[in-house]
């Protein structure tokens, strides 16, 4: 009798599952299980008698610890008519033993520098960075988004979180040195001179780098394109990615033809036409020839990144990607499937310590009703595409799956946003709470219309009308800081305080929990990747409920504690299922933070580090090591340190100007993302003292 054994087990790289059958005479037989996606494992056996069985796991050929053995089961095929066993659900990341703790490094790919790169980090540099990470005993390398952001071919496209396609990779990351050499010797010399000039710059010249690399790719395409597109590997790639690849290539062709990525300004093709897919997919058609260059680039990028991913696994390094919460308003995703987006809204963040006016990212908000209608297929495709290249990922602004800070078009200030969706307040509720009808009328901002240009009069209001239903209201964020609030009577101030606190921290908790649970479970389970979330900011209690339920790792920054009543977090109290870090791409580096606010640093020095006397400035390498070691010692499953913070431990290696290490300034929506390592990766790898110093810290933190 054939019996099918099946188990759902999201595995890490290098793992194999086995079915172990125990016979009544005490003998045991091990059967390997097979999988196609690293999630569902199965095998079939012909057994016609009762037996016991259990599952076990090996990692890179070595037996896992005893706690990895799945508890035994008994089975008698003669007692049931259907011999197919129910699927068992397990998860590497949920089942990880207490001593599974890893250390890692955060660095954007564009920030990498090697002796052979072309003025910007590329996938060849990423491979070298994997080597360095492995040599230090670390087990994770985290990067920023690597999707194509090319909208205008100017430096404003340097913003990696404004992707024009959630599937396409950015052409700037092609490792040109891994391609066949140009046959034209003069051109080879010209590009090599250009490469040396761009590579010697202290920062990225985004426009020059991308112009040069695209020109080079055009020449390679003319030389190698016909042969590549006729290859079996390309045909397989095209078949697997055709759904997004064809519209993307057409979008890029039209963008370059009309000189803008804003499809609303194109004289035609202002929305993707599915009827054109057939002509764009056949090499015999002119339409195919017009766009094939973009197919060629994406094929090369996919091949190179897949190779890096496979290599990282052989070195025991987890590659961790980044999934932006938004997409470019005039990008290919919106052009192809506009029904998934609300173009009347702009995603952003409410005011905080980084941006007193809030943040307006400009991204359209999602039409979740439409996305849920087809089971969030767009998101599932996106996550599965990521799983081709990564073993873990960071969800940027996970709060957006609960509710997003939505700012109406065309307003710029984040102060005029409101959470969407949210349970707004009726006028009766507000009046019953103690706010008079007259006060409500006088402190409610007028309805924002598309023609609105003057925002200043609205800054003194306490309530905003709902964007979709003007009959209900939201307390305006930071309303208690306005003159209108100070003019209220004590009774009405008390009433407003109660409404404000309840609305932002209590009223919507269950509602937002249910919103997230419609979306996140199917996405987390769609791939084998470890799910980590950026859950900073104005975090409602329901966020932790969902993350605990789904096993999503939280982000813990000592300088940005989750508790509003404390100044600093305590790393020794970090939850087990979390990522501990010191700085991110959006924050100052450790050295910058140390010198930003002397009074705050003094408090941290005395109360958290338990040091006596005055805090030294600038931050010494010794103190940087001490702070990092505290994070490596903490309970968090993952500890990720930005490369700039690792370098802070060595006063000879680190950049002299700490301010030049900043990657992004969130309060500036037009920030130029151009930070680049001041050292070559080769030099970093060859610095035995620095590498061994990090390895000692990692070992001391029991993270090997």
N, C-alpha and C positions, 0 to 999 in steps of 0.2 A: 504494500500500500504506500503510495507516494504522499508524503506529508510536507507541506510548505511551511517553513519557518521564516518569519519576517519581523524585522525590528526597525523602528525609526530612530536613528541615532546620528545626530549631527556631529561629525568627527572633525578633529583637527588634522592637519597634514601628517602623513607618515603613519597613520593608524590602520590596523586591520582588525576585523571582527571574526570571531570563531564561535561555532556552535559546539558545545561539549556534551556528548551523550554518555550518561552513566548507566551501565548495565547492572542487573541484579547480582551478578557475580563479582562486582567491584571493579570491573575493567572500565576504562574510559577511552573514548575515541573523539578526536578533534576534527571538525570539518570547517574548512574556510568558507566564509560567506562572501558574496559578491555584491557590488554596488555600481550604479552608473552615475550617481550624482553626489555620493558622499553623505546621503541622508537616509535613504531606504536600502537596507541590507537584507539579503534573502539567500536561502538555499533550500533544496528539496532532497529528502531522504526516503528511501524505501524501507519502512519499519512496520512490522505487524504485531508488535508486542508492547507491553507497558515499559516505560523507561523514565528516568529523570534527566533533566538537561539544564544547562546554564550557558550564558554568553560570557565571553572574555575578550579582552582587547590587548593587542600588542602595539607598541609604538616604535617605529623603525626597527622592527624585528625583535625588540626586547619586551618581555612580559611586563604588563602594568602592575602596579602595587595591588595588594590583596583587595583593597577597597574598590578596585575597578571591576571585580568579578560581580556580574549581575546575579542576584539571588536565585537559587535553584527552583525549578518548577517540575511538577510531575505530570505525566501525560499517558493516557491509555487509549489508543486509537480504536479499541474494540467497543468502547462505551459510547461513542458518538458516531453519527452517520457522516458528518462532514469533517474530513481529516485536516482541513486548513486551519492553522492556529491564528488567533487574533493577533494583530500587530502590537508590538510592545513599543512604547515611546520612551526614548532616553535621549540624553543630550550631553555631549562632552563638557560643554561649558557649564551646564547646571550641575553635573555630577563631579566636577573637578575637585580633587581632594584638597584639604586645607593647605597643604604645602605646595600646591600649584600656584606659584607667584612669579610673574615675569617682569623684567625691566625692558624699557624701550626708549627710542629716540624719536623726537618729532622734528621734521625738517621738510619744507616744501620741495618738490622736485625742481622747481625753477630756481631755487636757492643753491642747489648743488654746484660745485665747481671742481673740475678736473683739468689736467693738463691738455686733454684732447677734446674738451667740449667746445661748443660754438657760441660762447657768450651767454648761455643759459643752461641750467641743468637739463639733462635728458635721460632717457631710459638706460643708456650705458652707464651714466653716473649713478643711477639708482642701483644698478647691479654692484658697482664698487662700494656703495654705501652699505649694502647688505653685508659685504665682506667685513667692513669695519665694525658694524653692529655685532656680527657673530664673533669677531675677535675679542670683543670686550665682555663676552658672556651674556650680552643682552639677547632677548628673544623676540623683539618686536620693533618694526620700523613703521612709523606713522607719517603719512604725507597729507597734503591738502588736496582739494579737488583737482583733477587733471583733465576735465572735460574741455571741449573747444569753447572758447569765449569770443571768437573772432566775429565782431559785428561791424566795426568801422575801420579796422586795420590801423588803429592809432593806439597810443599808450593807455587810453581809457579801457581797452579790452584786457588790460593786465589783471583786472578784478576776477579772481578764480571762482568766485561764488555766483557769478552772473553768466552761467553757461547758456550757449545757444542750442545745445543739445545735451540731454542727460545721458546719451549713449555714445556720442562721438568723442574721441580723444583729441587733445590739442596738438596740431601739427608741430608746434615748437619743441615737442618732446621727442621727435624722431632723432635717433642716434645716426647722424649722417655717416660716421666712420664705419658703421656696420653694413652700409649699402655698397654695391659694386662701385669701384672708383670711376670717376668721369674719364672717358677715353680721350677727351681733349686736354692735352697737357697744359696749355695756356690757362684754360678754365680751372683746372685743378690748382695751379699755382695761385691764381687770383683768389679763389675761395679760401685757400689755406692762409693767405695773407690776411684776408678779411676775418677768418676765424681767430687768428692770433690777436688782431687788434681788438675785436669784440671781447675776447676772453680776458684781456688784460684790464678791462674796465672794472672799477670797484663795485659798480652796480649794473643791473641789466638795462641795456638800451632796447626796450621792448620793440619799438618800431623797426630799428635797424636789424635786430636779430631775426624777427619774423619775416621781414622783406627778403633778407638774404637766404634764409632757410627755404622759403617758398620758391625763390628763384632756383636754388640748387635742386629742389625736388622736381621742378618743371623739367630741368635738364635730364635728371635721372629718369623721369617718366618718358621723355622722348627716346631715351636710350634703352630702357628696360621695360617700359610699360606694356607693350604688346605681348612680350613673352610672359610677364607676370600675370596679366589678366587671362591668358590662355592656360595658366597652370591649374592643376587639380586643387592645390591648396587655396588659391583665390576663389575658385568656384564653390568650394565648401564654405569658405568664409562668407561669400555673398549669399548663399542659400540660407545660412544660419542668421544673418543680420539684415536681410533684405527689407524687412518691415520698416525699420528706421533709417537704414542706409540710403535707400533710394530718395526719399523726401529730403534727407539731409544734404545729399549731393546736389539735388536740384536747387535747394535753398541757397547753398554756397555759390552755385553758378549764377543764380539771379542776383544775389547780393553783390557779386563782383561785376556783373553786367550793368547793374543800375547804380553802383557806387554807394550803396547803403544797405544795412541789414534791416532797416525799418520797412517791412513789407507793406505798410500802409501808404508808403510813398511810391511804391512801384506802379508803373502805368498798367500793369496786368499781373496775373498770377498772385493776387493778394491773399489767396488761400490755397493750400495744397489741393490739387485735383487728382483724386485716386485714379481717374481714367488715364492719366499719363504714365502710370507705373509700368505698364507693359512695354511701351516704347523705350523708357529709360532703363529697362532691364535686359534689353537684347543688344548684343554687341554689333548687330547688323545695322542698327538705326543711328542716324545722326544725333538724335537726342542722347543716346548712350555715350557717344563720343564726346559730347559737350561736357558731360559730368564725370566721365570715367577717371579723370585725374583725382577727384576727391575720393572715389572708391579705392584707388591705388594707395593714397596716403593712409586711409583708415586701415587698410589691410596691413600695411607695413607697421603701423603703430600697434595694432592688435598682436601681430606676430612678435614684435619686440617686447611688449609688456608681458605677454604670456610666457615668453622665455625667461624674463626676470622673475616672474612669479614662481615658475618651476624651479629656478635656481635657488630662490630664497628658501623653498621647502627643503632642498638638499642641504642647506646650511642651517636648518632648524630655526629659521626666522619667519615670524608671522608678518605679512604685509597688511597694514591697516589703512584702508581708504577713507574717504570723506564724502558723504552724501549731502549736498547743499539743500536747504529747505526750499529755496526758490529757483525759478528759471528766468532768463531774460525776457522782458516784456515783448520784445520784437524778435525773439529767437525762433528756431525751427519747431520746437515743441508746441508753441502757441500757434504757429502758422499751420502746422499739420493737424492738430487736434484742439481747436479753440474751445470746444465744448467743455473741456476739463478746467478752464480758467475763468476767473472773474476779472475782466479787464477794467471794471469800474473801481476796483480797490487796489491798494498798494500795501504790500507786506512790510512790516518794520518791527520796531521794539519800543516799548514805553520808556519814558525818561528814567535814567539811572545815573550812577556815579560817573559813567563814561561819557554820557551824552545827556545834558540837562534838557535838551529840546526833544529827546527821543531820537530814534533812528528811522529813516525812511529808505528802505532798500530799493524801492522802485519796482520790485517784482509783482506780477499780478498774483492775487490770492487764488486759492484752489476752489473749484466748484465741487465740493465734496459730495453733494447730492448726485451729481453725474458720475463721479468716480466710484461711489459705492454702488451705483446701479449695475455696473458690470464687474463688481467684486474687486475693485482697485487693480485691474489688470495692468494699467500703465505703471503703477508702482511696483507690482510684482515683476514685470519685465525689466524694470530699472534695477531692482535688487539682484535679479538673476544675472543680468549683464555684469554687475559689479563682481559677482562671485567667480567670474572667469579669471579675475586678476587678484583677488584679495581673500584673505582668511578672516579678516575682521573689518569692521567699519564703524565710523562715527556718524551718527545722525546729527547733523547741524540743526540746532534750535528744535529739539524734540517737542518743545511746547507747542509748536505749530500743528502737531497732530491732535492736540487737545483744543486749542483755540489760537488764532493768530491775531496779532495787533494789526488791525486793518485801518488804513488811512484813505479817505475818499479822494478820488481824482478830482481836480489837479492839485490839491493841497500838498505842500511840501513838509510842513512841520509835523513831527510825530506826536505833538501835544493834542492833535485833533483826531487821533486814532481811537478805536474802541475794540474790545475783544469780540471776535467773530468766530464761531457763533457764541452767543451769551444770552442768559435770561435777563432781559432788560427790565426796567422798573416801570410800572404804570404810574400815571399821575395820582391815582387813588392811593397807591402804596406810599408814594413820597409824601403826600399830604397827611396820611395816617401816621407816618413816622414823626411828624412834627414840623415839616416845612410848609409854610403857608402857600396857598395857590398863587398869591401875588408874588412871593419870592421865587417860586418855581418859574413863573412867567418871565420875571425880570432877570433871572440868572441862567436861562437856557439859551444857548447859541442858536442863531437862525439856521435854517436848513442850508447846507452847503450845496451850491449849484455848480455845474461844470464851468460856468463863466467866472467863478469866484477868483479874484486875484489878490484882494486885500485881506490877509488873515489876521492882522493885528487886533481889530475890534473884538474878536472872539476869545482872546487870551484871558479875559477877565470873567468868563462864565464858569458856572459850577456843574452844569448839565449839558450833555449833547444828545440830540435826537438820534435814534437808531437810523443807520444808513438805509435800511430797507423798509422800516415801519416808523414813520415820524411821530406816531402816537405814543411811543414808549421811549424811555430815557436811560442814559448811562451816566453815572457820576464821571465828571471829567478828570482824567488822570492829573495828579498834582493840584487838584482844585483847592486843596486846603492852603496852598501857598498864594492864592490870589487875593486881590483887594476885596473882591466880592464876598469872599469868605469872612474876612476881617470885619466887614460891615454887618454881618448877621448878629442877631441877639445871641446871648449865651445859650438859650434854649435851642435855637435853630442850629447853632454850631454843634451842639451835642447831638442833635438829630442827624445832621449831615455826617458827622464823624461815624455814627452808627451805620448809616446807609453805606458809606464809603467802605468801611471795614468789612461789612457783611458781603457787599457786592464783589469786592476784589479777592476775598479770601475764604468765603464760606458758601454763599448763595449758589455758586455754579459748580461746586466740587463734584457732586454726583453726576450732574449733566456733562461736565467735561470728561469725567471718567468714562461714561458711556460712549462719548464721542470717540475717544482714543481707542476704546476696546472694539469699535467697529472697524478700525483701520490697522492698528499695529500688530495684533496677533498673527494675521495671515502673512504679513510682511516679514516678521521676525522668523517665522517658520518656513519661509519660502526658500531659504538657502542654508548652507552649513556655516555661514560666517558668524563670528561672535559679534553681537550687537552692543555697541556702546553709545551713550547719548550725551550730548551737551545740554545739560538741564540747569543752566544758570539763569539768573534774572529773577523776575517776579513769579516764583514757583508756587502754584497752588498745591495743597496737600495731596490731591488725587494723582499727581504725577508719580509720587513714590509708590502709591498703591499699584499702579499699572506696571511700573518698572520692576517691582518685587514679584508681581504675578508672572511676568514674562521673562524674568531673568536678565533684564537689560542692565548693563553696568552704568552707574551714575558717574558724573565728573566731579571730583573734589579738589577745590583750590583753597589752600590755607588762607589766602588773602581775600577770598570771596566766600565766607561761610554761608551755609544754607540758613542758619539761625540768624534772624534779624537783630537779636539782642546781644550778640557778641561781635567783637571787632575782628577776631581771628579764629579760624577753625583749629581743631586739634587733630593733627594727622593720626595720632595714636587711636583716635576714636572713629576713623574712617570705616564705613561699612565694608564688609568682605567683598561684595559684588560692586566694585567701583574702580575707577581709574584715578589715581592720584597724580597730580601734576603741579608745577610751580608757576609756569606761564604758558600762554598759548599765542597763536598768531594775532589775537585781538588785544592782548595785554602787553604791558611793558615787560621786558626781560627781568630776570632777578636783579641784575645790577642796576637797571633803570629804576625799578621799584624801590630799591634800597635808598637811592638818593632823591627820590621824588618828594618825600615828606619826612623831614628829619624827626618830627615829634612822633609820628606813627612808627617809624623805624625804631626809635628809642623804646617805645612801648613794647614792640615785638621782641627786641633784643633782651629786655629785662623780663617780660612776663612769659614769653613763649620759649625763647632760647635759654632762659634762666641764667643769663650772663649779668655780671655786675659792672657798674661804671657806665661810661658813655659809649654809645655805639660808634665804631670807627667808620669813617668815610674816606675814600670809596670802599666798597665791599672787598674784603681780602679773599684770596683764593682759599685760605683755610676755612673761613666762615662759610663760603659758598659750598665747600665740601660737606661741612657740618649740616647745613640746611638740606642739601640733597640726600645725605645719608638718613636723616630723619624721615624723609619721604620713602626711601627704599626700605626702611625698617617697618613701615606702617602696615596695617592689615590688608590694604587694597590688593585685589588680585593682580592688577596691572599698575605699574608706575611708569609714566612716560615723562621724560625730561627733554625739553627743547635743546637742540644742539648748542645754542648760544649759552644756555645755563651750564651745560657740561663744560664748555670752554671757559666759563667764568672761574672754574676751579684752578686754572693754570694761568698765572699772571704773565707768563711769557708768551703763551699761545693766543690768548684772547685779544679781541680787537681793542685798540687803545680807546676809541670813542664808543662808549656804551650805547649812546643814542643812535648810532648808525646800525645797530642790530635790530631795530624795531621793524616788524613785518607789516603791520597794519595799524591804522588809527581809526577805530569804528565811528567816531564822531565826524569824520571827514568822508562823505560819500564819493569824493573824487580822489581818493588816495591812490598814489602810484605804487603798485606792488612790484618792487624791484630789488628787495634785499637779496644779497648773494654772499655765500661764505667768502671770507677773505683768505682762506687756506685752500689748497688743493686737497682733494680726498686722498691722493697718493701720499702727500706729506703727513696727513692725519694718520693714515695706516702705518706709516714708517716711524711715527713717534712712539717708540716702545714705552717710554716713561708715562706718557699721558694715557695710552691704551691700557697699560697694566694698572694704572691708578684707578681707572673706571672699573676695571674687572674686579679689583680688590673690594671696591665699594659694593658692587653687585653681589659678590660672594658673601660679604658681611651681612647684606640684607636678605640672604637666603633666597635669591631670585635667579639662581642658575638651574 
